Amino acid sequence: MLKFKMKKAAAALGAAAAMLIITGFAVAGEGMDTARFTVALLLALGAGLFVFFDVTYGKLISALMYLALPALAFGALENYTHVLSDLDLPIIVLNLAFFYLLYAVATFLFGSVRRGFFAATLVPMLFGLANYFVVSFRSSPIVPWDFLSLGTAASVADNYTFTITWKVAFVLMIFIWIILLASKSRVSFRRLRIRLAGAVLSVLLLAGYLSGIQKSSVQSFFGMDTTLFTLNVLYRNNGIAAAFLGNLRFLSIEEPAGYSADEAEALAAQAEKEEAADAGADKPSDAQKMAEDGMQKETELPNIVVIMDEAFSDLFVWGDFQTSEEVMPFFKSMQQEAIGGEAYVSVKGGNTANTEFEFLTGNTMAFLPVGSVPYQQYINEDMPSLASYLKTLGYTATAIHPYNASGWDRDEVYERFGFDEFLSLKDFVNPHCMRGYVSDRAAFDKIIEEFEKTKAQGGRSFIFEVTMQNHGGYSKPSPDFESYLKLEGVSPKTTSVFATEKYLTLMNETDRALQDLLLYFEEQEEPVVVLMFGDHQPSDYITDVIERICKTQPEESLEYVQRGYRVPFLLWSNYGLEHTYYEGVSVNYLGGLLLEAAGLPLTGYQKFLSSLMEQLPVITGNVCRDANGTFYQREDETYAELLNDYKILQYNYLVDEKNRMSQFFGG
């Protein structure tokens, strides 16, 4: 008896301690006022007493709990990042159906309410907590494809600060109370026949639910938001569970209207024909113009360096603010001398690999499921890319990324894209680091090293580097880095403000490193073309600080939201390029602009894209923008026919392996 009491006391102390620890994390993180702190202490004390005293109940109370606790779990899940009042009644019903089925499946599989409700509650509790952190770090929620990226996420997790708010603390305590309330139930299913029958029936119903929620007719019936604008809005309007499960339908790429191999070939032939007609109109090529100016012989291949710089962006797109010194003076001055502008990307705060995909292939995320990662879902074999195309012209193709080679499956994807060599973190010996990441200065030194190696062999380099210096996690203390660029006139200096100053300092460090790199290439006799652009903006907790400083009134207009998807780009050469500034062009077009600047022939696909860019200079996973500067949501029908041609060609590239026009794409 004494032993039993001791176990009960230990369990009671454990329950109370768990809630007190959660409370402590919230106090250390965001802070908690006296009233909320008192409530948290009472919940913790109540949990301990509830566990210690003998309270049990049978079928009637257990049945009432089955009606109440799954609904409570649903509400708790929503409150991690949203509020239940955001949802319409039909959407609430749709989400509740999943929770009741989930709890039924778990109860019959585990054979009792106590064990089943414990297992079922862990699902929304842990998923919701993970989703909360993912939203905090990259500004968008978890999607099914994120489970393919767990290794990549784990490799950078220690560079983030995991803090919880008082709201999240109370959500976690609600989940713990759900488990505690169910733990007192004595209802179990000892008859194997009843247990199996219940399990089979509930599993079949859950399978039917999962199948149904992916169908357009069901989504329309319940009034689900199907506008693939931003994932945060989608999850807010549809409920986290329904939105996540509804996205399962996007695991495969939808075939475009009118697709056939013959139609794809006809579009490819038309692109070649139009380019030939343009060439016959006495229009000099960039190579011819450079030869006439004595800057480059037509037969001489320029070395090509592409830098996709991690989280490199210009926060002044959000408005004017004052800093202790200019953030990126060299980069901006070069934009006004060479070719520069603003590039639109499909991601924000993360999913770097998607910007890589758009640049290296000329494809767009506009025709792929929201939140998908092509590197991990669709690049499963050798495929044409900018690297494979430049190799046909005599280039040595080298990829560089100063971090783990397996991140986003780059070690496999780069090989499938035709790169000759991939240099990852293991190839950097005692590099200079900032915040634990290889600095851009060290990364750019590796570019010089590879350039010199290829030059000594008498070859021409195509070097594609993805940096790491500016990766997220700006609020975490960094012993090897100190911010020197300050926001002026900003008070109080909160954690977010300090993080923003750290981010701006990193941008300045990149600017200085780029200046030294271009000074080096300027002194080289061999022609060199350098393209640099950012992969995405930092997470919202950085841009929100700038919005508050600029007193920007947030809007939900397409134009305003797309400020968060703008990054700067620079296209420079050591033999001079005619200055051009692009107010807005999406990353899928940058490969073609690079080839033109280098005086190299375009692939058939790049010819198609060059023509398309004249009408739709911006096509991303979120929007498109026409030549008049008008934004359209990606589902808008205004340019549906034109976009469908693009979609047909991309489908041929990604899906129709048997009929893929490899040469057209640059293979």
Secondary structure, 3 states (H helix, E strand, C coil): CHHHHHHHHHHHHHHHHHHHHHHHHHHHHCCCCHHHHHHHHHHHHHHHHHHHCCCCECHHHHHHHHHHHHHHHHHHHHCCCCCHHHCCHHHHHHHHHHHHHHHHHHHHHHCEHHHHHHHHHHHHHHHHHHHHHHHHHHCCCCCHHHHHCHHHHHHHHHHCCCCCCHHHHHHHHHHHHHHHHHHCECCECCCHHHHHHHHHHHHHHHHHHHHHCCCHHHHHHCCCCCCCCCHHHHHHHHCHHHHHHHHHHHHCCCCCCCCCHHHHHHHHHHHHHHHHHHHCCCCCCHHHHHHHCCCCCCCCCCEEEEEEECCCCCHHHHCCCCECCCCCHHHHHHHCCCEEEEEECCCCCCCHHHHHHHHHHCCCHHHCCCCCCHHHHCCCCCCCCHHHHHHHCCEEEEEECCCCCCHHHHHHHHHHCCCCEEECHHHCCCCCEECCEECHHHHHHHHHHHHHHHHHCCCEEEEEEECCCCCCCCCCCCCCCCCCCCECCCCCCCHHHHHHHHHHHHHHHHHHHHHHHHHHHHCCCCCEEEEEEECCCCCHHHHHHHHHHCCCCCCCCHHHHHHHHEEEEEEEECCCCCCEEEEEEEHHHHHHHHHHHCCCCCCHHHHHHHHHHHHCCEECCCEEECCCCCEEECCCCCCHHHHHHHHHHHHHHHCCHHHCCHHHHCC
